[in-house]
């Protein structure tokens, strides 16, 4: 993709994610179901954190494109390294995980992840913007430009650290409120919950590997 076209694409994607993140974080307080928005507000949901993550990623991508356009290649190289690390380790696997895990659980029992009470609060378009569009946009990013993935061990460790931090946040919220971020967690025993978290980590690591595979298939081998 031409650098000017790529710059426009990243600018639009950045604006889109900023708009979606703004929309979900500005749901009117009086309209929020009390059983959903407790301690931690929207910031306890992986979906909302992913919107912020995507906005940051596309903002960094847009900055890298602008630096390339104005021939600031030394600065651009540094920003591109950050962009690629952010995309490979977080932006692609998290978006894929959010989309697939949400719609899988929603199909089985929507009350486990997205209670019916939210239908009157969050518009249908916003639901799909948060949970559906994130995956095709992540795939489009792989098709649009090559990304240098870190060494496998480094990438998995970084992803694991971020996953551990989010799980710690979820457990902290439960310890404070006595309520789980997602109702599905209440159906597990302690051992079952550990197994669920471990399985989720394995799934998201597989999405990381899948993104690396797609990138190599399209653009060839390139590592940090």
ABEGO torsion letter per residue (X at the ends): XBAAAAAAAAAAAAAAAAAAAAAAAABBAAABBAAABBBGEAAABAAAAAAAAAAAAAAAAAAAAAAAAAGBAAAAAAAAAAAAAAAAAAAAAAAAAAAAAAAAAAAABAAAABBAAAAAABBAAAAAAAAAAAAAAAAAAAAABBBBBBBAAAAAAAAAAAAAAAAAAAAAAAAAAGBBABAAAAABBAAAAAAAAAAAAAAAAAAAAAAAAAAAAAAEBBBX
